[in-house]
Amino acid sequence: MVSKQNNRKWEIEKVSSASPHLWINDSLKNFDEVLPKLPLSLNDIEDAEARLIRFAPLISNLFEDTREMNGIIESQLIPAPNLKRSMSNNFDVDLKGRFFVKGDHDLPVAGSVKARGGIYEVLHFAEGLAVESGLFKTSDPYLIIKDDEIQSIFEQYTVSVGSTGNLGLSIGISASALGLNGCVHMSSEAKDWKKRLLREKGVKVIEYEDDYSFAVKSGREAAADDPFTYFVDDENSRLLFLGYAVSAFRLKNQLNQLGITVDSNHPLFVYLPCGVGGAPGGITFGLKHIFGNNVHCFFAEPVNAPAFLLGMLTNFEEDISIYDFGLNNITEADGLSVSSPSRLVGSMVKNLVSGLFTVADDDLFRFLYMLKESEAIKVEPSATAGFMGPIHLQHNPLGMDYIKEMKLAGSIENSIHILWSTGGSLIPDDEYVKFLERGNS
Ligand SMILES: *Cc1c(COP(=O)(O)O)cnc(C)c1O
């Protein structure tokens, strides 16, 4: 028997070599052992959902693209049988189960999964500020927030954030629509069009020739001694986490509407692109509350930026960074290009996530092209990081061992696979054409 210690050392070496890798979590536990011990509960997710519902009339008023859904920011669950076929053909494997794309690439307002966590945290802050003013109670209609008196208070405040792009878009766009000021500290990966779009919306953009952790640190420091600046701390935010977690309720309803039940004979597999861990972690936390051991969550990271996987393998020690393992953080998946994981998220999901895998950039583009060809869905490179998941589980010996160990071999025919597509609807066409060309070469 190889000891866990030795095993981890080998895993770390493997991950440090920047080649694609699947890691099955040897610390996965029963959900009912884990959840009661965590500092956040189902109540907290319900509280977040209730806040989003209270805000819905105002959201609907502020953002035209949310009107159809009455101000609820949610994406579609899209059946993807053609993608399944295309993946089977491309990788010469026989994939089982029903395939879906969870379409967060097309979430209203911000065009990425950040429209969940980011906007939720801005709303939470705005609500607190309005209540504090004495001009508003949470039982009032939320449109009152647009009144001049409250707006004249809001305009004194700034919501600031460090971002590789998408978080900045969600925070900046929502803050400025609410009448707050937005300020985004952008790392060097951030795409020019994302900066341009923010500036057009009146958001202040500060650019750094450094990476994401540096941008976050700079933003955090700039906000620290300013009572009129609220800093959204992506590496350490319970509110972002809860905003993401709400998606689990929504997904449950969508599965119900399709008549799909999840149980031990119909296991649910969810594949989530991962940066600092907030989005996939929050979603996993929510899903575990609803589907327990019948949901299997896998996170996916670029081979050059496996911050969360290295966090898992080293128990999320302080100041852990991928650079210390000789990795360079270079990837076209700008949404996942982070050097350090969120330790808060690590502590929440280290016993809930089933495994992680890393993906080469070429495969991100290959899937991006395949998704367009098979289902006419437009996404950014970060959004396809999870697509290798079903192939790993059904055809990689390590994944197949997981299926066997979980006693799922007999139910894989009935399995449900959700590829969480996390961003892309706002990409300018000329950029997207280049992505397609790379994916088709
Ligand atoms: C931010 C982001 C993620 C991952 O979210 P984290 O909270 O950083 O783990 C995934 N995909 C896209 C497109 C993103 O922008």
The ligand as a MOL file (V3000), in Angstrom:
LIG
                    3D

  0  0  0     0  0            999 V3000
M  V30 BEGIN CTAB
M  V30 COUNTS 15 15 0 0 0
M  V30 BEGIN ATOM
M  V30 1 C -14.3400 33.1680 -12.4570 0
M  V30 2 C -14.6270 32.1610 -13.4530 0
M  V30 3 C -14.6230 30.8000 -13.1350 0
M  V30 4 C -14.2240 30.2240 -11.8090 0
M  V30 5 O -14.6520 30.8930 -10.6630 0
M  V30 6 P -13.7370 30.9750 -9.3600 0
M  V30 7 O -14.6370 31.5120 -8.3240 0
M  V30 8 O -12.5860 31.8710 -9.6460 0
M  V30 9 O -13.2670 29.5810 -9.0620 0
M  V30 10 C -14.9390 29.9230 -14.1560 0
M  V30 11 N -15.2300 30.3470 -15.3940 0
M  V30 12 C -15.2520 31.6480 -15.7270 0
M  V30 13 C -15.5860 32.0450 -17.1310 0
M  V30 14 C -14.9470 32.5990 -14.7700 0
M  V30 15 O -14.9550 33.8880 -15.1070 0
M  V30 END ATOM
M  V30 BEGIN BOND
M  V30 1 1 1 2
M  V30 2 1 2 3
M  V30 3 2 2 14
M  V30 4 1 3 4
M  V30 5 2 3 10
M  V30 6 1 4 5
M  V30 7 1 5 6
M  V30 8 2 6 7
M  V30 9 1 6 8
M  V30 10 1 6 9
M  V30 11 1 10 11
M  V30 12 2 11 12
M  V30 13 1 12 13
M  V30 14 1 12 14
M  V30 15 1 14 15
M  V30 END BOND
M  V30 END CTAB
M  END
